[in-house]
Amino acid sequence: MEGMEGRKPRLIVKAGRPLCGFLQIEAAKNAILPLMAAALLADGKLKLRRVPPLQDVLTMGRVLTSLGAGFGLTDQAAELEAGNLMGEEPPYELVRAMRASFLVMAPLVTRLGRAVLALPGGCAIGNRPVALHLKGMEALGAKVTWGNGKVSVEASKLMGNRIYLDYPSVGATETLLLAACTARGETWLDNAAEEPEVVDLANCLNLMGAHIQGAGTKMIRIEGVRWLQGTTHTPIPDRIEAGTYLIAACLTGGEVTLENVIPEHLHALSAKLQQAGAQVESSEGRIRVRASRPLNGLEVVTMPYPGFPTDLQAPLFALLALARGTSVVSETVFENRYLHVGELRRMGAQIRVEGRAATICGVESLSGAPVRAPDLRAAAALVLAGLRAEGETEVTGLEHLERGYYRLEEKLVRLGADIRREE
Ligand code: UD1
């Protein structure tokens, strides 16, 4: 379909002034998606404030309505209710489109006694098995069977247990929180993920009537309750969206203040930006970054929270490609998350990848080229690289960008970037 490429929506990015100004950060996509799954457990309406109409949010909405739940998104608030839950098998094409759709599994088992799911999809960033989700469900008493590329999980009543996660998977921790909060008795999740989005899910579930303690630490204790009610909750701000704009500000040598952020959630990135030579100041709900000189190269290792987030690894490459000296990045969370490297090289970046480590030799400037985004965060990385590339950078593959960034180009233009969209 090469010939069709000319008609795909694209962003035309040109290098321009340093980015300057203020931006409001949206609610976190990765918090919203599990919260939407949690709505399936509630007896009553779950209202989530300030939800942006991201593609992934709309896909999750379709997953829920395909199961008989109600989903409405008005004025940036999502309303969900699951009184008439009927289906136990979300459609294959939706599950394939987005890995987070697997999060409906535990609530379906709780509500209907059974869930059937195709193997989940999502960004093509390596092998993302769901073994930990399923092992945990078995520990809670569910029966797991495979066949025809689908997995079926059944339990008439889940029973609390002590579960050790071999790896602090975010998705598995969320699945097991959703499963355990109405299981009979007590569940201990050991080596749980500590990500802020896990804490946000636990906070909302507690508002709904669950008894969860220790979210945000490696050991979470859940005391099963009989039922959960609806509530109103505001999801946490998107630390990955915020981080993307902080990196954009730095690589253009600008000064940007972000509002509606939790600076503590951005600490790993702020520390690295400071190490590179930028100034970062934070106060309640705000973070400001200023970078007035070429930044220094860095050594960065991605890790589970509070380590450096894998989701900011690709955007950071745009900065390191232009930094002074050599940088080394090790990706330890996903085994194949360097899909942006080939495209950045086409723009003149000097990057060598060996296994999970990438060495980046900073260059003075990049050169514009037609590039195609291979996944969500890589899409942001390519737009950012375009902000410092001579000539025009034409970014296609915008369907990836729109999964997780709300109006990225408009927000960058508001800060002074030269970007235009062509449909
Ligand atoms: C979530 C985020 C994603 C982020 C990732 C890591 C959402 C919707 N997505 O994805 O943006 O990049 O956390 O911060 O919140 N693994 C297993 N077995 C399992 C589950 C995971 O081996 O059963 C492995 C994965 O292959 C991967 C690693 O664990 O290598 C991390 O995955 P996980 O933490 O589960 O990420 P997600 O929840 O999919």
Boltz pocket constraint, residues with backbone or C-beta under 6 A from the ligand:
constraints:
  - pocket:
      binder: B
      contacts: [[A, 29], [A, 30], [A, 31], [A, 33], [A, 99], [A, 100], [A, 127], [A, 128], [A, 129], [A, 130], [A, 131], [A, 132], [A, 133], [A, 134], [A, 167], [A, 168], [A, 169], [A, 170], [A, 171], [A, 172], [A, 197], [A, 310], [A, 311], [A, 332], [A, 333], [A, 334], [A, 335]]
      max_distance: 6.0
